Amino acid sequence: MKVGIIGCGAIANIIVTSVVPEKNGIDIAYFFDKDIERAENLASFADGVAVLDFDDMLDDVDLILECAAPVSVREYAPRVLEKGIDMIIMSIGALMDTKFYGEMEKLAKEHGAKIHLPSGAIVGLDGIKAVAKFGLKEVSLVTRKSPKSLGKDIDTEEVLFEGKASEAVKEFPLNINVAATISIACQRDIDVKIIVDPNVDRNVHEITAKGDFGEFKTTTMNYPCATNPKTSMLAALSAIRLLKSFNETISVGM
Ligand SMILES: NC(=O)c1ccc[n+]([C@@H]2O[C@H](COP(=O)([O-])OP(=O)(O)OC[C@H]3O[C@@H](n4cnc5c(N)ncnc54)[C@H](O)[C@@H]3O)[C@@H](O)[C@H]2O)c1
């Protein structure tokens, strides 16, 4: 499987340095970034090609992995999908716009492409998907972030946001991938609380789901990526797992 990457930052670096040395049928061959030096650095590690023009890689890849920014999903996803090329999207917040979501779904269907959204920085998405259409009554997310990760200097906890995921994405477009992923997985606008907490030094996500099936709670306490404190290490690892799953005969826990 030949892969092209959009966005050669923290997530891309973790994926490439893990996947490329394994040589397990995933050929990460093309690299695109608005900062060409970043694309060149990763291309040189992977023995791949850094492209200046995004469209240059589209005729030679099976999959595009987006790990850049929500705006890049809007710009590049239509060009990828209309060529029938599959896509992994990390900047999932972009898909909280229901009109854009519908357009991308339609485009993918028309051209025989698939859109994959990794579970990212949380655990528990398997359960949420399983119960989504079977009497799920309540889903909520409480995210705690350190003041440092948000550039704040406070010593008591502060509720930064409380409301629906669709509102959160407007106020925090770069911090809302987790809420977007859960909302899309259960097809509803979930309740979100974002707290700046001086007692945490990690990104903590608590999910609660209740319904006819019973109830579950998950807590994920993420260490940040070394090169981007806003991004959790687990987000990159979930994309690596997804990439590897394409070559597996038996899939578990999907
Ligand atoms: N799904 C999840 O759970 C999850 C978790 C963490 C981060 N993310 C998202 O993944 C994306 C990447 O995260 P990261 O930590 O690697 O970010 P990063 O800032 O470390 O790297 C992003 C890279 O993309 C490039 N870029 C940005 N906009 C671009 C554009 N329009 N065209 C081309 N290149 C562009 C930047 O130059 C940079 O090199 C972000 O959108 C982030 O919000 C998702």
The ligand as a Gaussian input file, in Angstrom:
#p B3LYP/6-31G(d) Opt

LIG

0 1
 N       -7.823000      12.754000      15.992000
 C       -7.199000      13.072000      17.125000
 O       -7.491000      12.553000      18.208000
 C       -6.108000      14.097000      17.065000
 C       -5.229000      14.234000      18.146000
 C       -4.227000      15.167000      18.056000
 C       -4.107000      15.983000      16.945000
 N       -4.988000      15.856000      15.935000
 C       -4.923000      16.731000      14.757000
 O       -3.982000      16.229000      13.837000
 C       -3.403000      17.312000      13.092000
 C       -1.878000      17.225000      13.148000
 O       -1.431000      17.300000      14.486000
 P        0.135000      17.483000      14.800000
 O        0.285000      17.460000      16.264000
 O        0.946000      16.573000      13.961000
 O        0.333000      18.997000      14.318000
 P        1.720000      19.750000      14.024000
 O        1.406000      21.193000      14.174000
 O        2.836000      19.183000      14.804000
 O        1.978000      19.426000      12.484000
 C        1.109000      19.853000      11.469000
 C        1.903000      19.994000      10.178000
 O        0.988000      20.266000       9.131000
 C        1.477000      21.362000       8.337000
 N        0.293000      22.039000       7.803000
 C       -0.642000      22.736000       8.502000
 N       -1.586000      23.198000       7.664000
 C       -1.244000      22.784000       6.413000
 C       -1.834000      22.937000       5.137000
 N       -2.973000      23.622000       4.971000
 N       -1.210000      22.382000       4.080000
 C       -0.058000      21.680000       4.240000
 N        0.541000      21.504000       5.426000
 C       -0.042000      22.045000       6.503000
 C        2.278000      22.217000       9.297000
 O        3.257000      22.974000       8.595000
 C        2.911000      21.162000      10.212000
 O        4.148000      20.703000       9.720000
 C       -3.969000      18.603000      13.719000
 O       -5.053000      19.080000      12.966000
 C       -4.452000      18.135000      15.081000
 O       -5.534000      18.942000      15.564000
 C       -5.953000      14.922000      15.963000

